[in-house]
Amino acid sequence: MIDTLTSTPFFGLGLTLLCWFLAVKLQKRTGLLVCNPVLVAAMLVIAVMVVFRIPLENYNAGGDIIKMLLAPATAVLALNVYQQRAVLKRYFWPVVLGCFVGSLVSVLAVLLLCRMFQTEASLVNSLLPKSVTTAIAVSISESNGGLPGLTAAAVCVTGIEGAMLAPFFAKIFHVTDPVAEGVAIGACSHAVGTSKALEIGPLQGAMSSIALCICGIITSLIAGFFAV
């Protein structure tokens, strides 16, 4: 009976939308960064599937439709850069250079740690794009033979950690320039970090939004060179 009900595309779509709705409500009520809707929704979906022993293939019948929307979601990110074109024009080279260094350090750090622990190639390729937004990260991971689910989880963890630690590191290292602070947050913790940057200040939020998009482009170009 359960297998019949869950094998239709409506199950995967409905379960995802319901879990996302509950996750957004939880985040708004608690205000906690750890209650990131992407992370909470994923955990709820997994919990339902484990409790009711629902095969992954059944969920994917509808889940693949949502996955298909990642490509247009990635293209929409270009709108962020266009809307902030005046700010980007003013700080173009510092922003581009900062994003390039941030993306390169992120990729090299993953590669170094994975080689130290002798992890499998699929794990390495899944973690390389961890510091860019989910839509771009999953596409990079798939093209390099990574595991999209693992990539999405790594992106969530990275974003939450970055958003939580960004103000602390800015204070420790005496980063007071709003442009530098915004670029640093966006380069290492993508959309989740950008939401935190917007809380810190409007300029930090704008620069973080720009860095999010530019780092996605840079990482998609360099990740292929380091894929194993």
C-alpha positions in Angstrom: 0.0 0.0 0.0 2.7 2.5 1.0 4.8 1.5 -2.1 1.8 2.3 -4.3 1.2 5.7 -2.7 4.9 6.7 -2.8 5.8 5.6 -6.3 4.0 8.5 -8.0 5.8 11.9 -8.7 3.3 13.6 -6.4 4.8 12.0 -3.3 8.3 13.3 -3.8 7.0 16.8 -4.7 4.4 16.9 -1.9 6.8 15.6 0.7 9.5 18.1 -0.3 7.1 21.1 -0.3 5.6 20.1 3.1 9.0 19.7 4.7 10.2 23.0 3.2 7.2 24.8 4.5 7.7 23.4 8.0 11.4 24.2 7.9 10.8 27.8 6.9 8.3 28.2 9.7 10.8 26.8 12.2 13.5 29.1 11.1 11.3 32.2 11.3 10.0 31.2 14.8 13.4 30.3 16.3 15.6 32.7 14.3 18.5 30.2 14.7 21.0 29.9 11.9 21.3 26.2 12.6 17.6 25.9 11.6 18.5 26.6 8.0 15.4 25.6 5.9 17.5 23.6 3.4 19.1 21.5 6.2 16.0 21.1 8.2 13.9 20.1 5.2 16.5 17.6 4.1 16.5 16.0 7.6 12.7 15.8 7.7 12.6 14.1 4.2 15.2 11.6 5.3 13.4 10.9 8.6 10.1 10.2 6.8 11.8 7.9 4.3 13.7 6.0 7.0 10.7 5.6 9.4 8.4 4.4 6.6 11.1 2.5 4.8 10.4 4.3 1.5 12.9 3.5 -1.4 14.9 6.4 -2.7 13.7 5.5 -6.2 10.1 6.3 -5.1 11.1 9.7 -3.8 13.1 10.5 -6.9 10.1 10.1 -9.1 9.0 13.5 -7.9 12.4 14.7 -6.5 13.9 14.7 -10.0 11.5 17.3 -11.1 12.8 19.7 -8.3 16.3 18.8 -9.3 15.6 19.8 -12.9 14.8 23.3 -11.6 18.4 23.8 -10.4 19.6 24.9 -13.8 17.2 27.9 -14.1 17.8 28.7 -10.5 21.5 29.0 -11.3 20.8 31.3 -14.2 18.7 33.6 -12.1 21.8 34.3 -9.9 23.1 36.6 -12.7 20.3 39.0 -11.7 22.1 39.6 -8.4 25.2 40.8 -10.2 23.2 43.0 -12.5 21.3 44.6 -9.7 24.5 45.4 -7.9 26.5 46.5 -11.0 27.2 50.0 -9.6 28.8 48.6 -6.5 30.7 45.9 -8.5 32.0 48.5 -11.0 33.4 50.6 -8.1 35.2 47.7 -6.4 35.6 45.4 -9.4 39.2 44.2 -9.2 39.4 43.9 -5.4 36.2 41.8 -5.4 37.2 39.6 -8.4 40.7 39.0 -6.9 39.2 38.3 -3.4 36.7 35.9 -4.9 39.3 34.1 -6.9 41.6 33.6 -3.9 38.7 32.5 -1.7 37.5 30.0 -4.3 41.0 28.6 -4.9 41.8 28.3 -1.2 38.5 26.5 -0.6 39.1 24.0 -3.4 42.7 23.4 -2.4 41.8 22.9 1.3 39.3 20.2 0.4 41.8 18.5 -1.9 44.6 18.5 0.7 42.4 17.2 3.5 40.9 14.5 1.4 44.3 13.3 0.3 45.5 13.3 3.9 42.7 11.1 4.9 42.9 9.1 1.6 39.2 9.5 0.7 37.6 8.1 -2.4 37.5 10.1 -5.6 33.7 10.5 -5.5 33.9 12.0 -2.0 36.6 14.5 -3.1 34.6 15.6 -6.1 31.5 16.0 -4.0 33.2 18.3 -1.5 35.2 20.5 -3.9 32.3 22.9 -4.6 31.1 23.1 -1.0 31.6 26.9 -0.7 29.2 27.9 -3.5 25.4 28.0 -3.5 23.6 24.7 -3.8 22.3 25.1 -7.4 25.9 25.6 -8.7 27.6 23.2 -6.4 25.3 20.3 -7.3 25.9 20.9 -11.0 29.7 21.0 -10.5 29.6 17.8 -8.4 27.5 15.9 -11.0 29.7 16.9 -13.9 32.8 15.7 -12.0 31.4 12.4 -10.8 30.5 13.5 -7.3 27.4 12.7 -5.2 24.8 15.5 -5.4 23.2 14.6 -2.1 26.5 14.7 -0.2 27.4 18.0 -2.0 24.1 19.6 -0.9 24.7 18.5 2.7 28.3 19.9 2.6 27.0 23.2 1.2 24.4 23.5 4.1 27.0 22.8 6.8 29.5 25.2 5.2 26.9 28.0 5.0 25.7 27.6 8.5 29.3 27.5 9.9 30.3 30.5 7.9 27.2 32.5 9.0 27.8 31.7 12.6 31.6 32.3 12.7 31.8 35.3 10.3 31.2 38.0 12.9 33.6 36.3 15.3 36.5 36.2 12.8 35.8 39.7 11.6 36.2 40.9 15.2 39.3 38.7 15.9 41.1 39.9 12.7 39.8 43.5 13.0 38.1 43.4 9.6 36.1 46.7 9.7 35.8 47.5 6.0 32.3 46.6 4.9 33.3 45.6 1.4 36.0 43.2 2.6 33.6 41.8 5.2 30.9 41.2 2.7 33.1 39.6 0.1 34.7 37.3 2.7 31.3 36.1 3.9 29.8 35.6 0.5 33.0 33.8 -0.8 33.0 31.2 2.0 29.4 30.7 3.0 27.2 31.6 -0.1 23.5 32.3 0.4 23.3 31.4 4.1 26.2 33.7 4.9 24.6 36.4 2.7 21.5 36.5 4.9 23.8 37.1 7.8 25.7 39.8 6.0 22.4 41.6 5.3 21.8 41.6 9.1 25.3 43.2 9.6 24.7 46.0 7.1 23.3 46.8 3.6 26.7 47.2 2.0 28.0 43.9 3.5 24.9 42.2 2.1 25.3 43.6 -1.4 29.0 42.6 -1.5 28.3 39.2 -0.2 25.6 38.7 -2.8 28.0 39.7 -5.5 30.7 37.4 -4.1 28.3 34.5 -4.0 27.7 34.8 -7.8 31.3 35.5 -8.8 32.6 32.6 -6.6 30.1 30.3 -8.2 31.4 31.2 -11.7 35.1 30.9 -10.6 34.6 27.6 -8.8 32.8 26.1 -11.8 35.8 26.9 -13.9 38.6 25.7 -11.6 36.9 22.7 -9.9 37.3 20.7 -13.1 41.1 21.1 -13.0 41.3 19.6 -9.4 38.7 16.9 -9.8 40.0 13.3 -9.4 
